[in-house]
């Protein structure tokens, strides 16, 4: 590892000019932000380790992408199990919306347990 530290004189002390390396500027989604809040509140040591090693943002992006993939996989299965079919959507849209909202809440509970709060 190359040592390219520069210093700034502050009175009698030399203060290192520390900078984080460039991180991609992809915004975090809902699940990445939830994971960040969880780590910050409930796992502060892990949060600080990831932050200081510049691994926090890649970790949060990975959680976001994994959560989105899992949600896309789970929703059709949960909807089928709940009986939220296209026929129901045409016959009774309000009941279909209620079932789909229930499936989404169930899927999010699973994601919270498996990815966010682990």
N, C-alpha and C positions, 0 to 999 in steps of 0.2 A: 504494500500500500504506500503510495507516494504521499509525502508530507508537504503540502503546499499551503501551510497555514501562514497567514499574515496577522500582524498584531497592531493594535492601536494603543498609543501611550495615553494613560489616564492618570495624571499625577505621577506617582512613583511606580505605578503598576503597568504592565503590558497585558492588555486584554485581547484574547484571540478573537479574530473575526470568523465566527462559525456560520456556516450556511448549509442548508439542506440541499441535496442534489435535486435536479429538476424532476418533478413528478408529472405524470400525464394529467391533463386537465379535464378528464371525463367526469361529469358530475355524478355524485352518489345518488342512487335511487332510495326508495323507501326502506328496503331491507338493509342496505349498507348503513344508512343513517341510524336505524334501530340497533344494529350491531355495535356501532360506534358509541351510542348512548349507553348501551348495556355495559360495554367494556369500561367506559369512563366511570360509571356509577358503581358497578359491582365487581369489577376486576381491574382496579387502577394500576396494579403492578404490571400486569400483562399489557394493558393499554400503553403505559409509559415505555415498556420494553419495545413493543412494536413501533411506537412513535420514534424512539431514539435510534432504532436500527433501520428506520425508513421502510419498514415492512407493513405499517398500518394501512396505508392507502391500498396497496396491492391485496391485502387481506380483505379489506372491506369490499373491493370490487369483486373479488372471488366469491364472497358471501352473497353479494347482490346477484351475480350471474347464476350461481347455483340455486338460489331461492327462486329466481324467475323460471329456470328450467324445471324445477320440481313442481312449481305451481302449474305450469303448462301441462305437465304429465298427470298431476293429480286431478285437476278440474274435470276432464272428461270422465274419469273413473267415478269420481264422487257424484257427478251429475247423473250418470247412468244408474248408480246405486240408489240415488234419491228419486229417480223417476222423472227427471227434468228432460223430457223428450221434445222433439220438434212438434209432435202432435199436441202436446200439452201447451207449448208456446203459442200455437195457432188457436187452440180452443180457449185457454185461460191464461193470458199473458201475465196477469198479476200473481197467480200462483207460481208460474214458472220463474218469475223474477224473485219471488220469496225463496224458492228452492235453490236458485243459483246463488243468492246472497248467503244462504245457510251453508252451501257447499264452499263458498269462498272463505267464510269465517272458519269453517272446519279446517280447510287447507292451511290457512294462516296460523291457526293454533298449532298444527303439526310443524310448520316451518319455524315458529317461535321456539318450540321445544327442541327441534333437531339442529337448527342452525344458529339462531340468534342468541338463545340463552344457554349455550353449551360451552 
